[in-house]
Amino acid sequence: MASSNRVSHDHYARYGATLSSSSSPASSASSDEEMEHRSQSQLPSLSETQQQYTWKTELYRLFRMGFDAIKRNLIPGTVITIIATGLVVAYYKWPLARSVYDSIIGVRAYAPYLFSMVVMMVFGGLIPWLINAARDYYRFYNTQLQLQQQQLTHSTNTNTFDWKGVLLDGAFLALLYAERGVENEAFFQLQEYWWGKSDSFRVLAIKSLIHGYVYMPVWGMWLYAIAFSLKDARYRLSRVCWRRQVVERFFVMLVTSWAIWSVLSFVIYALPVALQLLMSSLVLSFQTLVNLLIADSKAAATSTLPTRPCTCRACQLNAADRAAVAAAVAGTHE
């Protein structure tokens, strides 16, 4: 879920550009205190606005966001499930595929946790990051061409691609998914220790239910929600709104996981434990790439739903950031 509280740095990182400090006087404010002071003078009073929102409105908004997320992922999730099922069937029915899988199992046997860490880091983090970075650079390049054609660029403005932000995101995602690889490997082995290696329907169902309805809501999805909210805030905890960013992201990701990954986890647990993390990493990478492709065409209905204005310090600072971005963009057209 794309957060509505993007900071100015992330705004330009999304489109691959950052404005220099000469673009606008508003960009010279660097400290949180100055941003907070500016936001206090620019934000309207929320006392009257808050009265028209209730907990029912917020609950409806959350469920609407989750429902829209399910709709966006339904077809891609179905395709991914069919492909994953085919790979599992190939393991049991196709001798050539079985030999390839056995080779992978042999490599993993030397260092299971290192293997899982590298696989998850590459397929879950680095490959989607590279695709997203290439897409951002393509957008930045096209935007620069349009500005040149419209003669909107000036010698005093320096638009550069945010390579530093891109590399920082790559390092963060690599560390995040490396940790998730080690954690998931341990959890898969723990599940096998608890319930054995049986591939009966009962055992597979128990493993899938524990994974999706115990592990993910209690810990797994919270870590993703906090990590990606921190990434959106450009790694500044003072800019993370727990209600607007973390909780909403957690809810949407959890509902989508229940709708898509419930069947997928059942399929993944049908494989030997040595291949379960590899399969889940491949599925995660494919799903991330599909979501990137449909992100530009997704419905914007959730952004127009009524929401209770938030007055936390993070939202105040983010509002000041958005005002600085607007002033900076306006300065490029003067």
C-alpha positions as CSV (number, residue, x, y, z in Angstrom):
1,M,0.0,0.0,0.0
2,A,1.4,3.3,-1.0
3,S,1.4,5.6,1.9
4,S,-0.2,9.0,1.7
5,N,2.5,10.5,3.9
6,R,5.4,10.4,1.6
7,V,8.2,12.9,2.4
8,S,9.7,15.2,-0.1
9,H,12.8,13.1,-0.6
10,D,10.7,10.0,-1.3
11,H,8.5,12.0,-3.7
12,Y,11.5,12.7,-5.9
13,A,12.9,9.2,-5.3
14,R,9.7,7.8,-6.6
15,Y,10.1,9.7,-9.9
16,G,13.9,9.5,-9.9
17,A,14.7,13.1,-9.2
18,T,15.8,15.5,-6.5
19,L,15.8,19.2,-6.6
20,S,18.8,21.1,-5.6
21,S,18.7,23.6,-2.8
22,S,18.6,26.5,-5.3
23,S,15.3,25.4,-6.7
24,S,13.2,27.1,-3.9
25,P,13.8,28.8,-0.6
26,A,11.4,26.3,1.0
27,S,14.0,23.5,0.4
28,S,16.5,25.1,2.7
29,A,14.6,24.1,5.9
30,S,16.4,20.9,7.1
31,S,15.6,20.3,10.8
32,D,12.5,18.6,12.1
33,E,11.8,21.6,14.4
34,E,11.6,24.0,11.4
35,M,9.4,21.7,9.5
36,E,7.1,21.2,12.5
37,H,6.9,25.0,13.0
38,R,6.0,25.5,9.3
39,S,3.3,22.8,9.4
40,Q,1.7,24.4,12.4
41,S,1.1,27.6,10.4
42,Q,0.0,25.8,7.2
43,L,-2.4,23.1,8.5
44,P,-6.0,24.0,9.0
45,S,-7.8,23.4,12.3
46,L,-9.0,19.8,12.5
47,S,-11.5,20.1,15.3
48,E,-14.5,20.5,13.0
49,T,-13.3,18.0,10.5
50,Q,-12.7,15.2,13.0
51,Q,-16.3,15.3,14.2
52,Q,-17.6,13.8,10.9
53,Y,-15.5,10.7,11.3
54,T,-16.3,7.7,13.5
55,W,-14.7,4.4,14.2
56,K,-17.2,2.9,11.7
57,T,-15.9,5.1,9.0
58,E,-12.3,4.1,9.7
59,L,-13.3,0.4,9.8
60,Y,-15.1,0.7,6.5
61,R,-12.1,2.4,5.0
62,L,-9.8,-0.3,6.1
63,F,-12.0,-3.1,4.8
64,R,-12.4,-1.2,1.5
65,M,-8.7,-0.9,1.2
66,G,-8.2,-4.6,1.9
67,F,-11.0,-5.5,-0.6
68,D,-9.4,-3.3,-3.3
69,A,-6.0,-5.0,-2.6
70,I,-7.6,-8.4,-3.0
71,K,-9.1,-7.4,-6.3
72,R,-5.8,-6.1,-7.7
73,N,-4.0,-9.3,-6.6
74,L,-6.7,-11.9,-7.5
75,I,-5.7,-12.6,-11.1
76,P,-2.0,-12.4,-10.5
77,G,-2.3,-14.5,-7.4
78,T,-4.3,-17.2,-9.2
79,V,-1.7,-17.3,-12.0
80,I,1.1,-17.6,-9.4
81,T,-0.7,-20.4,-7.6
82,I,-1.1,-22.3,-10.8
83,I,2.6,-21.9,-11.7
84,A,3.6,-23.0,-8.2
85,T,1.3,-26.0,-8.3
86,G,2.9,-27.0,-11.6
87,L,6.4,-26.8,-10.1
88,V,5.3,-29.0,-7.2
89,V,3.7,-31.5,-9.5
90,A,6.8,-31.5,-11.6
91,Y,8.9,-32.4,-8.6
92,Y,6.9,-35.6,-8.0
93,K,6.0,-36.6,-11.5
94,W,8.8,-35.3,-13.8
95,P,12.2,-37.1,-13.4
96,L,14.2,-34.2,-15.0
97,A,12.7,-31.7,-12.7
98,R,13.3,-34.0,-9.8
99,S,17.0,-34.2,-10.6
100,V,17.2,-30.4,-10.7
101,Y,15.5,-30.1,-7.4
102,D,17.8,-32.7,-5.9
103,S,20.8,-30.8,-7.1
104,I,19.5,-27.7,-5.3
105,I,18.9,-29.7,-2.1
106,G,22.5,-30.9,-2.3
107,V,23.8,-27.4,-2.5
108,R,21.6,-26.3,0.4
109,A,22.8,-29.2,2.6
110,Y,26.2,-27.6,3.0
111,A,24.8,-24.4,4.7
112,P,21.0,-24.3,5.0
113,Y,20.7,-20.9,6.7
114,L,23.3,-19.2,4.4
115,F,21.5,-20.7,1.4
116,S,18.1,-19.5,2.6
117,M,19.5,-16.0,3.4
118,V,21.1,-15.6,-0.1
119,V,18.0,-17.0,-2.0
120,M,15.6,-14.7,-0.1
121,M,17.8,-11.7,-0.4
122,V,18.2,-12.1,-4.2
123,F,14.7,-13.2,-5.2
124,G,12.7,-11.3,-2.5
125,G,14.7,-8.1,-2.4
126,L,17.3,-7.5,-5.0
127,I,15.5,-8.5,-8.2
128,P,12.3,-6.5,-7.5
129,W,14.6,-3.6,-6.4
130,L,16.5,-3.6,-9.7
131,I,13.3,-3.7,-11.7
132,N,11.8,-0.8,-9.7
133,A,15.0,1.2,-9.9
134,A,15.1,0.7,-13.7
135,R,11.4,1.9,-13.9
136,D,12.2,5.0,-11.8
137,Y,15.1,5.9,-14.0
138,Y,13.0,5.4,-17.1
139,R,10.4,7.8,-15.6
140,F,13.0,10.3,-14.7
141,Y,14.5,10.2,-18.2
142,N,11.1,10.7,-19.8
143,T,10.3,13.6,-17.4
144,Q,13.5,15.3,-18.2
145,L,12.8,15.0,-22.0
146,Q,9.4,16.5,-21.5
147,L,10.7,19.4,-19.5
148,Q,13.3,20.2,-22.1
149,Q,10.7,20.1,-24.9
150,Q,8.5,22.4,-22.9
151,Q,11.5,24.6,-22.1
152,L,10.8,24.4,-18.4
153,T,14.3,23.7,-17.2
154,H,16.6,26.5,-16.1
155,S,20.3,26.8,-15.5
156,T,19.6,27.5,-11.8
157,N,17.8,24.1,-11.4
158,T,19.7,20.9,-11.2
159,N,17.6,17.7,-11.6
160,T,19.6,14.6,-10.9
161,F,18.6,11.0,-10.5
162,D,18.6,10.0,-6.8
163,W,21.3,7.3,-7.0
164,K,22.1,7.6,-3.3
165,G,18.4,6.9,-2.4
166,V,18.2,4.0,-4.8
167,L,21.4,2.4,-3.4
168,L,20.2,2.9,0.2
169,D,16.9,1.2,-0.7
170,G,18.8,-1.7,-2.2
171,A,21.0,-2.2,0.9
172,F,17.9,-1.9,3.2
173,L,15.9,-4.5,1.2
174,A,18.9,-6.8,1.0
175,L,19.3,-6.8,4.8
176,L,15.5,-7.1,5.4
177,Y,15.1,-10.1,3.1
178,A,18.3,-11.7,4.3
179,E,16.9,-11.7,7.8
180,R,13.6,-13.0,6.6
181,G,15.4,-15.8,4.8
182,V,17.1,-17.0,8.0
183,E,13.8,-16.5,10.0
184,N,11.7,-18.4,7.5
185,E,14.2,-21.3,7.2
186,A,14.0,-21.7,11.0
187,F,10.2,-21.6,10.9
188,F,10.0,-24.2,8.1
189,Q,12.3,-26.5,10.0
190,L,10.3,-25.9,13.2
191,Q,7.1,-26.8,11.4
192,E,8.6,-30.0,10.2
193,Y,9.8,-30.8,13.7
194,W,6.3,-30.3,15.1
195,W,4.3,-32.1,12.5
196,G,6.7,-34.3,10.7
197,K,7.5,-34.8,7.0
198,S,4.1,-36.2,6.0
199,D,2.5,-34.8,2.9
200,S,-1.0,-35.7,4.0
201,F,-3.8,-33.2,3.6
202,R,-4.2,-32.9,7.4
203,V,-0.5,-32.1,8.0
204,L,-0.3,-29.7,5.1
205,A,-3.5,-27.9,6.3
206,I,-2.2,-27.5,9.8
207,K,1.1,-26.1,8.6
208,S,-0.6,-23.7,6.3
209,L,-3.0,-22.5,9.0
210,I,-0.3,-21.9,11.5
211,H,1.8,-20.0,9.0
212,G,-1.0,-17.8,7.7
213,Y,-3.1,-17.2,10.8
214,V,-0.7,-17.4,13.6
215,Y,2.9,-16.6,12.5
216,M,2.0,-13.8,9.9
217,P,-0.5,-11.8,12.0
218,V,1.5,-12.1,15.2
219,W,4.9,-11.3,13.9
220,G,5.7,-11.8,10.2
221,M,3.4,-9.1,8.6
222,W,4.1,-6.6,11.4
223,L,7.8,-6.7,10.5
224,Y,7.0,-6.0,6.8
225,A,4.7,-3.2,7.7
226,I,7.2,-1.5,10.0
227,A,10.1,-2.0,7.6
228,F,8.3,-0.6,4.5
229,S,6.8,2.3,6.4
230,L,10.3,3.2,7.6
231,K,11.5,2.9,4.0
232,D,8.8,5.3,2.9
233,A,9.8,7.7,5.6
234,R,13.4,7.6,4.3
235,Y,14.5,5.8,7.4
236,R,13.5,8.5,9.8
237,L,11.4,7.2,12.7
238,S,10.1,10.7,13.4
239,R,8.3,10.6,10.1
240,V,6.5,7.2,10.6
241,C,2.8,7.5,11.5
242,W,1.9,4.3,13.2
243,R,-1.9,4.6,12.6
244,R,-1.8,6.0,9.1
245,Q,1.2,4.1,7.7
246,V,2.0,1.0,9.8
247,V,-1.4,-0.2,10.9
248,E,-3.1,0.4,7.5
249,R,-0.2,-1.2,5.6
250,F,-0.3,-4.2,8.0
251,F,-4.1,-4.6,7.5
252,V,-4.0,-4.5,3.7
253,M,-0.9,-6.8,3.5
254,L,-2.5,-9.3,5.9
255,V,-5.9,-9.4,4.1
256,T,-4.1,-9.8,0.8
257,S,-1.9,-12.6,2.3
258,W,-5.0,-14.5,3.6
259,A,-6.6,-14.2,0.1
260,I,-3.6,-15.2,-2.0
261,W,-1.1,-17.0,0.2
262,S,-3.5,-19.4,2.0
263,V,-3.5,-21.7,-1.0
264,L,0.1,-20.9,-1.9
265,S,1.4,-21.9,1.5
266,F,-0.5,-25.2,1.2
267,V,1.2,-25.9,-2.1
268,I,4.6,-24.8,-0.8
269,Y,4.4,-27.1,2.3
270,A,3.8,-30.0,-0.1
271,L,7.5,-29.8,-1.0
272,P,10.4,-31.1,1.1
273,V,11.6,-28.5,3.6
274,A,14.8,-28.0,1.6
275,L,12.8,-26.5,-1.2
276,Q,10.1,-24.7,0.6
277,L,12.0,-21.4,1.1
278,L,13.3,-21.5,-2.5
279,M,9.7,-21.9,-3.8
280,S,8.3,-19.1,-1.5
281,S,11.2,-16.8,-2.6
282,L,10.4,-17.4,-6.3
283,V,6.7,-16.8,-5.7
284,L,7.4,-13.6,-3.6
285,S,9.6,-12.3,-6.4
286,F,7.1,-13.0,-9.1
287,Q,4.3,-11.4,-7.1
288,T,6.3,-8.3,-6.4
289,L,7.1,-7.9,-10.1
290,V,3.4,-8.3,-11.0
291,N,2.4,-5.7,-8.4
292,L,4.9,-3.3,-9.9
293,L,3.3,-3.7,-13.3
294,I,-0.2,-3.1,-12.1
295,A,0.7,-0.4,-9.6
296,D,0.2,2.4,-12.2
297,S,-3.2,1.2,-13.3
298,K,-4.7,0.3,-9.9
299,A,-8.0,1.9,-8.9
300,A,-7.6,5.1,-6.8
301,A,-10.9,4.6,-4.9
302,T,-9.2,4.1,-1.6
303,S,-7.5,7.5,-1.8
304,T,-10.8,9.2,-2.0
305,L,-12.4,7.5,0.9
306,P,-13.0,9.7,4.0
307,T,-10.3,9.4,6.6
308,R,-9.8,10.9,10.1
309,P,-7.1,13.6,9.9
310,C,-4.1,12.7,12.0
311,T,-2.4,15.2,14.1
312,C,0.6,13.2,15.3
313,R,4.1,14.7,15.0
314,A,5.0,12.5,12.0
315,C,2.0,13.7,10.0
316,Q,2.7,17.3,10.9
317,L,6.3,16.9,9.6
318,N,5.1,15.1,6.5
319,A,2.6,17.9,5.8
320,A,5.4,20.4,6.0
321,D,7.5,18.2,3.6
322,R,4.6,18.1,1.1
323,A,4.3,21.9,1.3
324,A,8.1,22.2,0.6
325,V,7.8,19.9,-2.4
326,A,4.9,21.9,-3.8
327,A,6.9,25.1,-3.4
328,A,9.9,23.6,-5.0
329,V,7.9,22.2,-7.9
330,A,6.3,25.6,-8.4
331,G,9.7,27.2,-8.4
332,T,10.8,25.1,-11.3
333,H,8.0,26.6,-13.4
334,E,8.8,30.3,-12.6
